[in-house]
Amino acid sequence: MKEAERKDAFLTSPMTSSGSTSNFLNSLHIDCCLSGSMPDSSRAQLMTENSRLPPILILSLLVFSIIAPSVTASGSILLSSDSYAEESSIGHPANYTITVENDGTTDLSVTLSLSQASTCSGYTSSLSTSTLTLLSGTSGTSTLSVSVNGTATGNCDTTVTATGSDSSGGSVTDSITVETTGNPSWPSGHTRFVYIRTDDSGANAQTPYTLEFSAPPMSDGSPYNMHQFCNDSNGDDDDVWEAFVPTDFNSVTSWSVVNVNGITLGQYVSYNLTDAEGGAMTYPMVTFEQNTSASGHVASTLSDSEYYACHSPPDDGDDDSDQYYDSSGMGIIEYDSQSPSSSQSCTSNYSSCPLNITLLEDGWTNVTIGAWGLGNHDTSLEVISWLNGVQTNSFTVSVNDSQHIAVTIPFLVEAGTCTVEIEANLNNDGNQTSWSQSWGDMCDALPEPEITSVIYYHSDANGYQFVADLFQGPGTEAATGFQWVYANATNLTENEYYQLAVDVRVDGDHVYNESRSQMSYGGNSTLTTNGGWEVDQYDCYVEIDVGLFNETGVEMDSLSFNLSAPCEDPPGTDLTEVWLHQSYWLWCDGINVDLMSEEGPEQLNSSYECDDGSYSDAFHLFIETANLSEDDYYPMVWLFVEVIASGPDGNDTLVDDFVLLKDGQGNVDENYSTDLWQVSPYHCGVELYVGLYSNWTDDGAWPIES
């Protein structure tokens, strides 16, 4: 009870007799004394002489005892969420970011706990972390995930409670409640588009995908994000994605599947999607399969189907819809391991089902969960599995008019597999049945080595500068200049060698790769490399991959980071100065002018006489350029200089130079000077042309600047 609540309780509690008043006051008095608000000597006196004090004196003493702690350090905790209501569907949990704020004046160790309302059948709630250490005035977060199975309906209230304890043994609590709406099928008024991928190479491996429509009304919300809900690496038959699109279509509707880099993976078409409109279908689902050999639009299939089966049930090839079962039940019906002698099955007539499997052997193991004697009803079976407390598989199968149903769950049991759990939920014609089994104490495994921090440094004019721990701040922006990383790892074996591998790409170009082996002198070690890489203001992103390997080269842990860089527009190649020099201009006070920044002479003469009687009649052009990108071989850059003098008898070409300033072999010269040239008394005008040319464009003739 908080301080204000204790005072309110004291002031409003009835005191109907002297006996009840004394008991109530003494209980409050003892509670306050135990909290440390009074010295021991005073506490002893009050407890022994309390009954002889006048009532009004007792009241004043007790009020003082209750109020006194308010001047000392106190704990307080406040919970909040980024959202208090979300929807959750199968494979797509509702996620809430729970913020825990220590708004008191003492440090707290915080424990988070969960509780669900009694109406939450089919809902599962979990927290990403359940313990936090918060200094006074700081906050921390934990992600609450609320997932559903096929039986979840209505709303579920999940309450998160935070209990903070301080060093003196005091504690404070706060709680919040979020409401999750179970949506095990899909949003109302939407059609489910199901894409079956058949090729996972090249551009097909670049996920996530989007579903894109070019024509309205579907294009109004395009693109639509797609979510993968079947994965063949988890034992599913195929890799399958889904997206939900408002049920408002054209008589001919076409769409595309596009990968994360904007590459179209396939085009598809339907001629009957209007059949799903107006509520004509309860669960409109469009399925379409990738066809890498097709040209044009691939046809799709529209059906009224609530479920898409990721995993096919066992099939013996016989039509056993009329098979007689002398009993019904649910449990393990098949067990297959890498040791054939250990494999078991009871599916011949189900009379010996379920199997009693008490031990899961090492290696690949298939456990088939089934139900039999269903009475030829419409049935769905959801099976979920966990390894070491982490969900690994979730399969749902639906059958119509069948006597049995089954789902096979694959496991890889290794030395580090400590616990296995399987849960099954059966819906047989509306009747719900659940089954579960777990296997524990399977291992005594040591924790795996892992990277705990990746420290990012760069150097500037002030020396070495710490940027960030990328492990704690994955959204860190890239610094500029020379930079490097080192890593801290834990759970290492003492006196064994471990290798830190760092691989870096800047704007997709591979700029750094180094691996270095170092001995661990304890469970925690710092692993470094010797080199680094450069990032400038024109780079846009930096990709850093960090891997931890043991002495035999087996990867123990790896992390990847994508850092955004300044991405400034680089300066373009251009002309900066074009100087018209007259020979001996220093001695003759002649012409020396940058024609790009100053006015040139009104005319050029064929002869000039200096003060000392000498002549300075010749000219030349000196050209300066900038930003030829010495680090890049391409594009190649030419300089074209032309000086043409016109007269009564036609034009005379005095300069006609075409030279390479950047030759494509790493040689760059940003400056150029022409030979001397001279006008005659018969020339009437002079035209100067200077241009930079590049082979970067298709015709190779466009000047960069002239």
matplotlib code that plots the C-alpha trace (Angstrom):
import matplotlib.pyplot as plt

x = [0.0, 1.5, 1.9, -1.1, -3.2, -2.1, -3.0, -6.4, -7.1, -6.2, -8.3, -11.4, -11.4, -14.2, -13.4, -16.4, -14.9, -11.8, -10.6, -10.9, -9.3, -6.3, -5.8, -5.9, -3.6, -1.1, -1.0, -0.3, 2.2, 4.1, 4.1, 5.6, 8.2, 9.3, 9.8, 12.6, 10.9, 11.7, 14.8, 14.9, 14.6, 11.5, 10.0, 10.4, 8.8, 5.8, 5.2, 5.3, 3.6, 1.2, -1.9, -1.4, -1.2, -4.2, -6.1, -5.4, -1.7, -1.7, -3.3, -0.7, 2.2, 0.8, 0.2, 3.7, 5.0, 3.0, 4.0, 7.7, 8.9, 7.8, 11.0, 13.3, 14.1, 11.0, 10.3, 7.7, 7.1, 4.9, 3.9, 2.7, 2.3, 2.6, -0.8, -3.6, -5.6, -4.3, -5.5, -3.7, -4.0, -2.4, 1.3, 1.0, 1.0, 0.0, 3.0, 3.0, 6.0, 5.8, 7.7, 8.6, 9.6, 11.3, 9.9, 11.0, 14.2, 15.7, 17.1, 14.9, 15.2, 12.0, 10.2, 7.5, 4.7, 1.7, -1.9, -4.7, -8.5, -10.6, -12.0, -8.5, -8.9, -6.6, -4.4, -0.7, 1.1, 4.9, 7.4, 10.8, 12.3, 10.9, 13.6, 15.0, 17.4, 16.4, 18.2, 16.2, 14.7, 15.4, 13.1, 13.3, 11.2, 9.9, 7.9, 4.6, 3.5, 0.0, -0.4, -3.5, -4.4, -7.4, -9.7, -9.2, -12.3, -13.5, -11.2, -8.5, -7.3, -3.7, -2.4, 1.3, 2.4, 5.7, 7.1, 10.1, 12.3, 14.9, 18.0, 16.2, 13.7, 10.8, 8.7, 6.3, 4.0, 2.0, 0.0, -1.6, -4.0, -4.1, -6.9, -6.2, -8.8, -8.4, -8.6, -7.6, -8.9, -8.5, -9.8, -13.5, -14.2, -10.8, -9.6, -6.6, -3.9, -1.7, 1.6, 3.5, 7.2, 8.9, 12.3, 14.3, 17.5, 18.6, 16.1, 13.5, 15.6, 15.4, 12.5, 10.1, 7.7, 4.8, 1.7, 1.2, -1.9, -1.8, -5.5, -8.1, -9.7, -7.1, -4.2, -5.6, -3.9, -1.1, 1.5, 0.3, 2.9, 3.2, 4.0, 5.5, 3.5, 4.8, 8.5, 10.0, 13.1, 10.7, 9.4, 6.5, 5.8, 6.5, 7.5, 4.2, 3.3, 0.0, -1.5, -5.0, -6.7, -10.1, -12.7, -13.4, -12.2, -12.6, -13.9, -10.4, -7.9, -4.1, -1.3, 2.5, 4.7, 7.7, 10.7, 12.3, 14.6, 11.7, 12.2, 9.0, 9.0, 5.8, 2.5, -0.8, -4.5, -8.0, -11.2, -13.7, -12.7, -16.0, -17.6, -16.2, -17.8, -21.0, -20.3, -20.9, -17.8, -17.1, -13.4, -12.3, -8.8, -6.8, -3.9, -1.3, 2.0, 5.3, 6.0, 9.5, 9.0, 5.8, 5.5, 2.8, 0.2, -0.2, -3.7, -4.8, -7.5, -10.3, -11.9, -13.9, -11.4, -10.6, -7.3, -4.2, -2.4, 1.4, 2.0, 0.2, -1.1, 0.3, -1.5, -1.4, -3.1, -6.3, -9.8, -10.5, -13.4, -15.6, -12.9, -14.3, -12.7, -13.6, -12.4, -11.5, -8.5, -5.6, -1.9, 1.3, 0.6, 4.0, 7.6, 10.5, 14.1, 17.5, 17.6, 15.1, 14.8, 13.3, 10.6, 7.0, 3.6, 0.0, -1.8, -2.7, -6.0, -5.3, -6.3, -2.9, -2.7, -1.5, 2.2, 4.0, 7.3, 9.4, 12.7, 13.6, 16.8, 19.6, 19.5, 16.5, 13.2, 9.7, 6.8, 3.3, 0.4, -3.0, -6.6, -8.9, -12.5, -13.7, -17.0, -16.5, -16.8, -15.0, -11.9, -8.8, -5.7, -3.1, 0.2, 2.9, 6.3, 9.0, 12.8, 14.4, 11.4, 11.6, 8.7, 10.1, 7.0, 3.3, 1.2, -2.5, -4.2, -7.9, -9.9, -13.5, -15.6, -12.7, -12.2, -8.7, -6.3, -2.5, 0.4, 4.1, 6.5, 10.3, 12.9, 16.7, 17.7, 21.3, 23.6, 22.2, 18.6, 17.4, 13.6, 11.0, 7.3, 4.4, 0.9, -2.0, -5.5, -8.3, -11.5, -13.8, -17.2, -16.9, -15.8, -12.4, -9.8, -6.3, -3.3, 0.3, 3.5, 6.9, 10.4, 12.8, 16.2, 17.6, 20.9, 23.4, 24.7, 27.1, 25.9, 27.0, 29.7, 28.1, 28.9, 27.8, 29.0, 30.4, 32.3, 32.5, 35.3, 36.5, 39.3, 39.2, 41.3, 40.8, 42.1, 40.2, 36.5, 34.0, 30.8, 28.5, 28.0, 26.3, 24.9, 22.9, 22.3, 21.7, 20.2, 23.5, 24.5, 27.9, 30.7, 33.1, 36.8, 38.9, 37.0, 37.0, 35.2, 36.1, 33.9, 33.4, 32.3, 31.2, 30.9, 34.3, 36.4, 39.6, 42.9, 41.1, 41.5, 38.6, 38.5, 36.8, 35.9, 34.8, 33.5, 32.5, 30.8, 30.3, 27.6, 27.8, 31.5, 33.6, 36.1, 37.4, 37.7, 39.9, 39.9, 42.1, 42.6, 43.1, 43.3, 40.6, 42.0, 38.6, 34.9, 34.8, 37.2, 37.8, 38.5, 40.1, 41.3, 44.2, 42.8, 39.8, 38.1, 37.2, 33.8, 33.4, 30.5, 29.4, 28.8, 25.2, 25.3, 27.8, 27.2, 29.2, 29.1, 30.8, 31.3, 32.7, 34.3, 35.9, 39.4, 38.1, 36.3, 32.8, 30.6, 29.5, 27.6, 27.2, 25.7, 25.0, 24.5, 23.4, 24.4, 23.2, 26.0, 25.7, 25.0, 25.9, 25.8, 29.5, 30.7, 30.7, 33.7, 33.9, 36.1, 37.3, 39.7, 40.6, 43.6, 44.6, 48.3, 50.4, 54.1, 56.3, 53.2, 55.0, 57.6, 55.5, 52.4, 50.6, 47.4, 46.8, 43.1, 40.9, 38.1, 35.7, 35.7, 36.9, 36.2, 38.7, 40.5, 38.5, 40.9, 44.1, 46.8, 49.3, 52.2, 52.9, 56.0, 57.2, 58.7, 62.1, 61.8, 61.2, 58.1, 55.4, 53.2, 52.3, 49.5, 48.6, 45.7, 46.1, 43.0, 42.3, 39.7, 38.4, 36.8, 38.1, 37.8, 41.3, 40.1, 37.9, 39.2, 36.0, 34.6, 37.4, 37.6, 38.9, 39.7, 39.0, 40.6, 40.1, 41.2, 40.0, 40.9, 38.7, 39.7, 38.8, 40.3, 38.5, 39.3, 42.7, 42.8, 45.5, 44.9, 43.2, 44.0, 42.1, 43.8, 43.0, 43.0, 41.8, 42.8, 40.9, 44.2, 44.4, 46.3, 44.7, 45.9, 43.6, 45.6, 46.6, 48.4, 48.3, 51.3, 51.9, 49.8, 49.7, 47.2, 48.2, 47.3, 44.8, 42.7, 39.5, 38.3, 39.3, 37.0, 38.1, 36.3, 37.2, 35.2, 35.4, 34.0, 33.3, 32.7, 30.1, 27.1, 26.1, 27.3, 30.4, 30.0, 28.2, 30.4, 30.6, 31.1, 32.2]
y = [0.0, 3.4, 6.2, 8.2, 5.1, 4.2, 7.7, 7.6, 4.1, 5.4, 8.6, 6.8, 3.5, 3.3, 3.1, 1.8, 0.9, 1.6, -2.0, -1.9, 1.5, 0.3, -2.7, -0.7, 2.0, -0.5, -2.4, 0.8, 1.9, -1.4, -1.3, 2.2, 1.3, -1.7, 0.6, 2.4, 5.7, 5.8, 4.9, 1.7, 3.5, 5.3, 2.1, 0.2, 3.0, 3.3, -0.4, -0.7, 2.5, 3.1, 2.1, 4.7, 7.7, 9.8, 9.0, 12.3, 11.9, 8.5, 9.9, 12.6, 10.3, 7.8, 10.4, 11.6, 8.0, 7.6, 10.9, 10.8, 8.6, 11.1, 13.1, 10.1, 8.4, 6.6, 4.2, 4.7, 2.9, 3.7, 1.4, 2.4, 0.8, 2.1, 0.7, -0.7, -2.6, -4.7, -7.6, -10.9, -13.7, -17.1, -16.5, -12.8, -12.0, -8.6, -6.8, -4.2, -2.2, -1.9, 0.9, 0.7, 4.1, 4.5, 7.9, 7.6, 8.6, 5.2, 2.5, -0.5, -4.1, -4.7, -8.0, -8.2, -10.8, -11.6, -12.7, -13.3, -13.0, -16.2, -15.5, -15.8, -19.4, -19.9, -16.9, -17.1, -14.1, -13.7, -11.0, -10.5, -9.8, -10.1, -8.4, -4.9, -2.9, 0.8, 3.7, 6.5, 8.6, 6.0, 3.6, 0.3, -1.6, -5.2, -6.5, -8.2, -10.6, -12.1, -14.9, -16.9, -20.4, -21.4, -21.6, -18.0, -15.7, -12.5, -10.3, -11.2, -8.9, -9.3, -7.6, -6.7, -6.2, -4.6, -5.1, -2.9, -3.7, -1.4, -2.2, -1.7, -4.4, -2.0, -2.6, -0.8, -2.1, -0.9, -2.7, -2.0, -4.0, -4.4, -5.8, -8.2, -9.1, -12.6, -12.8, -16.4, -16.1, -12.7, -9.1, -8.7, -7.6, -8.8, -11.5, -13.6, -13.8, -16.8, -17.0, -20.3, -19.8, -22.6, -21.0, -19.6, -18.5, -15.1, -12.4, -14.8, -14.9, -11.1, -10.8, -9.4, -9.3, -7.0, -7.5, -4.7, -3.8, -1.2, -0.7, 0.8, 0.2, -2.4, 0.0, 2.5, 0.5, -0.9, -2.2, -4.7, -6.2, -10.0, -12.2, -15.7, -18.3, -21.6, -22.3, -25.4, -25.1, -25.8, -28.9, -27.3, -28.5, -25.1, -21.5, -19.6, -15.9, -14.1, -10.7, -9.4, -7.1, -5.4, -7.5, -5.0, -6.2, -5.9, -8.6, -9.1, -8.4, -8.7, -8.2, -8.7, -10.1, -7.8, -8.4, -6.0, -4.5, -3.7, -6.7, -8.3, -12.0, -12.9, -11.6, -13.2, -12.8, -13.8, -13.6, -14.3, -12.4, -10.5, -13.8, -13.1, -9.7, -8.8, -11.5, -14.3, -16.1, -16.3, -16.9, -15.9, -17.1, -16.7, -19.1, -18.7, -20.5, -19.2, -20.4, -19.4, -20.7, -18.9, -15.7, -13.2, -13.6, -16.9, -18.0, -18.2, -20.1, -18.6, -20.7, -20.3, -21.8, -20.8, -22.6, -23.2, -26.3, -25.8, -29.5, -32.4, -35.2, -38.7, -40.6, -44.3, -44.1, -45.7, -44.2, -44.8, -42.5, -45.5, -47.1, -48.3, -47.2, -48.9, -45.9, -42.3, -40.5, -38.0, -38.2, -39.6, -42.0, -42.3, -41.8, -41.9, -41.5, -42.1, -45.4, -47.6, -50.0, -47.2, -46.1, -46.9, -46.6, -47.4, -46.3, -49.7, -49.7, -47.1, -49.7, -49.4, -45.6, -43.3, -44.3, -43.8, -42.1, -41.3, -40.6, -38.6, -39.8, -37.6, -36.6, -35.9, -37.1, -37.0, -37.0, -37.4, -36.1, -37.4, -37.8, -40.7, -41.8, -38.4, -39.5, -38.0, -34.4, -31.3, -31.1, -28.9, -29.8, -27.2, -28.5, -26.2, -27.3, -25.7, -26.5, -25.1, -22.9, -21.3, -22.0, -23.9, -25.1, -24.3, -26.3, -26.4, -29.0, -29.1, -32.1, -32.6, -35.7, -37.7, -40.2, -39.2, -36.3, -35.9, -33.5, -34.4, -32.3, -32.6, -32.1, -32.0, -33.2, -32.1, -32.0, -28.6, -29.7, -29.6, -29.5, -30.4, -29.6, -30.3, -28.9, -29.9, -28.3, -30.2, -28.7, -31.6, -30.2, -27.4, -29.6, -28.5, -30.9, -30.2, -32.4, -31.8, -33.7, -32.5, -34.0, -32.4, -32.8, -33.9, -32.1, -30.5, -28.3, -25.3, -21.9, -21.2, -18.6, -15.4, -11.8, -9.4, -6.1, -4.6, -1.4, 1.1, 3.7, 6.3, 8.8, 12.5, 15.5, 15.0, 11.4, 8.2, 8.7, 6.2, 6.1, 3.4, -0.2, -1.5, -4.4, -1.9, 0.7, -1.1, 2.1, 4.0, 6.3, 5.7, 8.1, 9.5, 9.0, 6.0, 3.5, 0.0, -2.3, -4.8, -7.3, -8.6, -12.2, -14.4, -18.1, -18.8, -21.8, -20.7, -21.1, -21.9, -19.9, -17.9, -16.0, -12.7, -12.1, -8.6, -8.0, -4.5, -3.1, 0.5, 1.3, -2.4, -2.3, -4.7, -2.5, -4.6, -8.2, -9.5, -12.5, -12.7, -15.5, -14.8, -17.0, -16.6, -16.2, -16.5, -16.8, -13.2, -11.8, -8.8, -9.8, -7.2, -6.8, -4.9, -2.7, -0.6, 1.2, 4.7, 6.3, 9.8, 12.2, 10.9, 7.3, 6.3, 3.1, 0.8, -2.9, -4.5, -8.3, -9.6, -13.4, -15.4, -18.8, -21.4, -22.8, -25.4, -22.7, -23.4, -20.3, -19.7, -16.4, -13.7, -10.2, -7.9, -4.1, -1.7, 1.9, 4.9, 7.3, 11.1, 10.3, 13.9, 14.5, 14.4, 17.5, 17.1, 17.4, 21.0, 23.7, 26.1, 28.6, 29.4, 31.8, 33.9, 34.6, 36.9, 36.0, 38.1, 39.6, 40.1, 42.3, 44.1, 44.7, 42.4, 40.4, 37.9, 37.2, 34.3, 34.4, 32.5, 35.2, 38.4, 40.4, 39.6, 42.3, 44.1, 43.0, 41.1, 42.8, 41.2, 43.0, 44.6, 46.6, 46.6, 49.6, 48.2, 47.9, 44.1, 42.5, 40.3, 39.1, 35.5, 34.0, 30.7, 29.3, 27.6, 25.5, 24.3, 21.6, 20.0, 16.8, 14.3, 11.5, 10.1, 7.1, 5.9, 4.8, 5.8, 7.9, 8.9, 12.7, 14.6, 18.3, 20.0, 23.5, 25.4, 28.9, 30.2, 33.5, 35.0, 37.3, 38.5, 35.3, 32.9, 31.3, 30.2, 27.5, 28.6, 25.9, 22.5, 20.3, 17.2, 15.6, 13.0, 14.4, 11.1, 8.1, 5.2, 3.7, 5.7, 8.7, 12.1, 15.6, 18.4, 21.2, 21.8, 24.6, 25.1, 26.0, 29.6, 31.2, 34.6, 36.7, 38.5, 42.1, 40.5, 38.7, 40.5, 38.4, 35.4, 32.7, 30.6, 27.3, 25.1, 21.9, 18.8, 15.6, 12.2, 8.7, 8.2, 8.8, 6.4, 8.6, 9.8, 13.3, 15.3, 17.9, 17.9, 21.7, 24.1]
z = [0.0, -1.0, 1.6, 0.5, 0.6, 4.1, 5.3, 3.7, 5.2, 8.6, 8.4, 7.0, 9.0, 11.5, 15.2, 16.9, 20.2, 22.2, 21.7, 17.9, 17.9, 19.9, 17.7, 14.5, 15.8, 17.1, 13.8, 11.9, 14.5, 14.2, 10.4, 10.4, 12.9, 10.9, 7.9, 9.8, 10.4, 14.1, 16.2, 18.2, 21.6, 20.6, 19.2, 22.5, 24.5, 22.3, 22.2, 26.0, 27.0, 24.2, 26.1, 28.9, 26.5, 25.9, 22.7, 21.1, 21.8, 20.3, 17.2, 16.8, 17.3, 14.8, 12.1, 12.6, 12.1, 8.9, 7.3, 8.3, 5.4, 2.8, 3.5, 2.7, -0.6, -2.0, -4.8, -7.5, -10.8, -13.8, -16.7, -20.1, -23.6, -27.1, -27.8, -25.6, -28.3, -31.2, -33.4, -33.5, -36.2, -36.6, -37.3, -36.7, -33.0, -31.5, -30.2, -27.5, -26.4, -22.6, -21.0, -17.3, -15.8, -12.4, -11.5, -7.9, -6.1, -5.5, -7.8, -8.4, -9.6, -11.6, -12.2, -14.9, -14.7, -16.9, -16.3, -18.7, -18.2, -18.0, -21.5, -23.1, -24.4, -27.4, -26.5, -25.4, -23.9, -23.5, -22.7, -24.4, -21.0, -17.5, -15.4, -15.6, -13.5, -13.5, -11.9, -10.5, -13.3, -16.0, -18.0, -19.9, -22.3, -22.9, -25.8, -25.0, -27.7, -27.7, -30.2, -31.0, -32.3, -34.4, -31.3, -30.2, -30.5, -29.0, -27.0, -24.4, -21.6, -20.7, -17.5, -17.1, -13.5, -12.6, -9.1, -8.2, -5.2, -3.7, -1.7, 1.6, 0.9, 0.0, -3.1, -5.4, -8.1, -11.1, -13.7, -17.1, -19.2, -23.0, -25.1, -28.0, -30.5, -31.8, -35.5, -36.4, -39.9, -41.6, -41.4, -42.3, -45.8, -47.1, -49.5, -48.6, -51.4, -51.0, -53.0, -53.3, -54.0, -56.0, -56.5, -53.6, -55.5, -56.8, -56.7, -55.2, -52.0, -51.5, -49.0, -47.8, -50.7, -51.6, -53.6, -56.1, -58.2, -61.1, -61.6, -59.1, -56.8, -55.7, -56.4, -53.9, -51.1, -53.1, -52.3, -49.8, -47.4, -47.6, -44.6, -44.8, -42.9, -44.3, -44.4, -45.9, -43.7, -40.8, -42.5, -44.4, -47.9, -49.5, -48.8, -48.7, -48.3, -47.7, -48.0, -47.3, -49.9, -49.6, -51.4, -54.2, -57.6, -61.3, -63.6, -64.8, -62.0, -62.3, -59.8, -59.3, -56.6, -56.0, -53.9, -51.4, -54.1, -56.5, -58.8, -60.2, -59.5, -61.4, -62.7, -62.0, -63.1, -62.1, -64.1, -61.3, -58.2, -58.3, -57.2, -53.7, -53.4, -51.4, -48.8, -51.3, -49.7, -46.0, -46.5, -50.0, -50.7, -53.9, -54.4, -57.1, -57.6, -59.0, -62.5, -63.6, -67.1, -67.9, -70.0, -69.3, -66.5, -64.6, -63.7, -60.1, -58.1, -56.0, -53.3, -50.1, -47.7, -44.1, -43.9, -46.0, -44.9, -44.7, -44.1, -45.7, -43.3, -43.7, -46.5, -47.0, -50.4, -49.3, -49.1, -45.4, -45.0, -44.0, -41.8, -38.5, -35.3, -32.1, -30.1, -30.5, -29.1, -29.6, -29.2, -30.8, -33.6, -35.2, -34.1, -36.6, -35.6, -37.3, -35.6, -37.5, -34.5, -32.4, -34.9, -34.0, -35.5, -34.4, -37.5, -38.9, -36.9, -34.1, -31.5, -29.8, -30.1, -28.6, -28.4, -25.2, -26.2, -23.1, -24.9, -28.0, -29.5, -30.8, -34.5, -36.7, -35.2, -36.7, -34.2, -35.7, -33.6, -34.7, -33.7, -34.8, -34.5, -35.6, -37.1, -40.6, -39.4, -40.6, -38.5, -38.0, -36.0, -34.9, -33.5, -32.0, -30.8, -28.7, -28.3, -25.2, -24.6, -28.1, -30.6, -33.6, -35.5, -35.9, -38.3, -38.9, -41.1, -42.0, -43.4, -44.4, -43.7, -42.4, -39.5, -38.7, -39.0, -38.3, -38.3, -38.4, -36.4, -37.3, -34.6, -34.6, -31.2, -30.5, -27.5, -26.5, -26.7, -23.1, -23.4, -26.1, -25.8, -28.2, -27.9, -30.1, -30.4, -32.2, -33.5, -34.5, -35.6, -33.1, -30.2, -28.8, -27.5, -26.3, -25.8, -24.8, -23.9, -22.8, -22.5, -20.0, -18.4, -21.7, -21.4, -19.2, -21.9, -21.4, -22.7, -26.3, -27.0, -28.1, -29.1, -26.4, -27.9, -31.1, -30.3, -33.2, -33.4, -35.9, -35.9, -36.7, -36.0, -32.2, -32.3, -31.6, -31.0, -29.6, -31.8, -30.3, -29.3, -32.4, -30.4, -28.2, -30.9, -34.2, -35.7, -35.3, -38.2, -39.8, -38.9, -41.6, -41.8, -40.9, -38.7, -37.2, -34.7, -32.0, -30.3, -26.8, -26.4, -23.5, -22.6, -24.1, -23.1, -21.4, -23.3, -26.6, -29.7, -31.2, -34.4, -35.0, -38.7, -39.8, -43.3, -44.5, -47.6, -48.4, -50.9, -51.9, -52.6, -50.6, -48.7, -45.8, -44.7, -41.9, -39.6, -36.5, -34.1, -30.4, -27.3, -24.6, -21.1, -19.4, -20.1, -21.4, -23.9, -26.1, -29.8, -32.1, -35.7, -37.0, -39.8, -40.7, -43.6, -44.8, -45.2, -46.7, -46.9, -50.3, -49.1, -48.4, -46.3, -44.6, -44.0, -41.2, -40.6, -37.5, -36.9, -34.0, -34.8, -32.7, -33.4, -35.9, -38.0, -36.8, -36.5, -32.9, -33.4, -36.0, -36.2, -39.1, -39.0, -41.7, -41.0, -42.9, -44.1, -45.0, -48.7, -49.9, -53.6, -54.9, -56.7, -60.5, -62.8, -64.0, -65.4, -62.8, -64.6, -68.2, -68.2, -71.3, -70.8, -72.9, -73.1, -70.9, -69.3, -66.0, -67.6, -70.2, -68.1, -70.6, -70.6, -67.8, -67.2, -66.0, -68.7, -66.4, -63.7, -65.4, -68.5, -71.3, -73.4, -76.0, -78.7, -79.3, -81.3, -83.6, -82.0, -78.6, -77.7, -74.1, -72.3, -72.7, -76.5, -76.6, -78.1, -76.5, -79.3, -78.4, -76.3, -74.7, -72.7, -69.3, -68.1, -64.6, -63.8, -60.6, -59.3, -61.8, -59.2, -58.9, -57.0, -60.0, -63.4, -65.1, -66.7, -68.9, -69.5, -72.5, -72.8, -76.2, -76.8, -80.0, -81.0, -84.4, -85.9, -88.6, -91.4, -95.0, -96.5, -94.1, -90.8, -89.4, -86.7, -84.2, -81.6, -82.0, -79.0, -77.9, -74.8, -72.1, -68.6, -67.2, -69.2, -67.5, -66.2, -63.0, -64.5, -63.9, -64.8, -63.8, -65.6, -69.2, -71.1, -74.9, -77.1, -77.9, -80.7, -82.3, -84.3, -87.5, -88.6, -91.1, -88.5, -87.6, -84.6, -82.4, -80.9, -78.0, -77.1, -74.1, -73.3, -71.1, -72.6, -71.1, -72.4, -69.6, -71.8, -74.6, -77.5, -75.7, -77.0, -74.4, -72.7, -69.0, -69.1, -71.9]

ax = plt.figure().add_subplot(projection="3d")
ax.plot(x, y, z, "-o")
ax.set_aspect("equal")
plt.show()
